[in-house]
Amino acid sequence: MTYKIKPIREDFLQKVRKDGIDDLKQKVTYLIAKGGEPCRDVLRRARVGEKLILASYCPFKQNGPYKEYGPIFVLANESTENVNYFQLPISTHLDTEQNHYYLQKSFVLRAYNEREEIIDAQVVTENESQDILLQFLKNEKIDFVMARFTAYGCYGLRVERDNISEYI
């Protein structure tokens, strides 16, 4: 089974970069990276001195008790760097320094149904994350999986089954 990480909505990126307004219609915060901030748009950690935007984002489409908004970092300027949406951004899939791994050593995987309700969740390590993610996605009751950062609980990414027919 293959999967794909869902990119941040393009309308959100345009709105925060051009208008300075986030999903809660608040002004975004501009800052200079200290290094290590998780940049959601490029699935890597920020480098010292990069210009960032901190804004509220909602990865959900439906209203309901699990719908939430939370803070994410994105690069202040559009990036042309290549982002791999077909592998978890963890150390076993990347060739970079340890402090730049996006998800890092442990994180949370939350499995949701089509009504965007949590069905299952697990704190995982990098080593077991791939197996648990695929296990979740094999369950027909699960529509998508979200990764969240362990310490702060912030939204990391959304993973969906890859529909190969989209690319044919």
N, C-alpha and C positions, 0 to 999 in steps of 0.2 A: 504494500500500500504506500502511496506517495501522498505528500501533503504540501501545502503552500502557506507561507506566512502572509497574512493579509496586510498590504501596505496601509499606512495612514491615509485617510481620505484626502484626496487632492484639494477639495474645496476647503477643508480645514487648514491645510498648509498655506494655501493662497490667502485665506482670511487672516491668519496670524502674521504672515510675513508682510502682506500689503496693507491691511487695515489695522493690525495690532489688536484684534478682537478674537477671543476664544469661543468655545462651544457654550459657555455660560454668559456670553455677551459682555465679558469683562475685559478690561485692558490687560494685555499680556505683560510679562516682566522680561526685560532685556538684561542679559548679563554676560560677563566674560567668563569662560570656563576656567575652573581651577584645575580641571583634569579629572576624568573618571565619571562625569555625569553621563547617565544612559541616554544617548540620542536615539529616539524612537524612529526617526525618519530614515536613518542610515544603519540602524542595528549594530551600533558600536559605541564605545565610550568616547566622550569628548577628549580632545587634546587641549593641553594648557593654551590659553589665549584665544580659543575659538569663540566666535560670537554665537550666543545661544538665545533661544526664547523658551521661557517657562510658561505654560498655558494649561488651562483645563480642557480635557478631551473626554469625549464619550464614545467608547467603542461599541455601544449597543444601538440597535435600530428600533426596538420596541419599548413601550412603556411597561412597567411592571416593578415588582419589589426589588429585583436585582439590578435594575438600571442604575448606573452610577457615573459620575464625572470625577476625574482625578487629574493630578498634575503630570505632565510629561515635558521632557526637554526635546526640542528639535533645533537643528541648525538654523541660525537667523537668515542665512542665504541659501538659496537652492543649491543642491549638490549634484554633481554629475558622476559621483563615484558609483561603482558597480555594487549593488546590494544583492546578495543571494537569498531569495525568498523560499528556497527549497531545502534548506538545512537550518537547524537550530543554531543560533549564533553563540556557540559554546567553544571551549578550548579544543575539544577533540575535532572540531570542524574548521578551526581558524589557525592561521600561522601568524601570530602576533604576540606581543608581550602580554603576560597574564593580566595586568591591570586594564587591558582594553577589551577583554571578553565581555560581551554585552550582558549575558545572564549570570555569569560568574559561577561560583561553586555550588550553591543551592538556590532553588527558587520554587515557587508554587505553580502547579498545573491545576487549573479548574476546568472541569468538563461541563458543558451546557447543552440543554436540549434546544429544539427549534423555537420554543417559547422564551428562550434566553433565561432559563431557570437552571441553577446549579444542580447537577446530578451527582457529581463526585469531585473530589479534590485531594491532592496529595502534595506534600513537600517532597521534592526530589533533589538528588544530586546530579551533577553533570553526567556521571557514568551511567546512571539508570534512567535518565530523562527520556532518551530516545525510545527505549522499550516501553515505558509507561505511556508516553504520548501515543505511540502506535496502538497500544492496548486500548486506550480510550477511544481512538478513532475507529477501531474495529467494532465497537459497540454501536449498533444501529440506532440506539436511543440518543446518542450523543451527536450533536450537530457541529459543534466547534469546541476548541480548547483555548483557554487564555493562560498565558504565563504571567506571573506577578513576582515582583521582587520580594524576597523573604522579609527583610528588616522593615521596610516602609510600607509594603503591601501595594505599591504603585503598579499600574498597568505596564506590562512589558511588551506583549505582542499577542496576536490572535492567530490561531492555526486552524485551517480547514482542510478537508480532504481535497486533493488535487483532482479536478475534473479534466482528465486528459483530452476529452472531446473538445474542450474550449480551444485547444491549440492545433486542431486538425483542420 
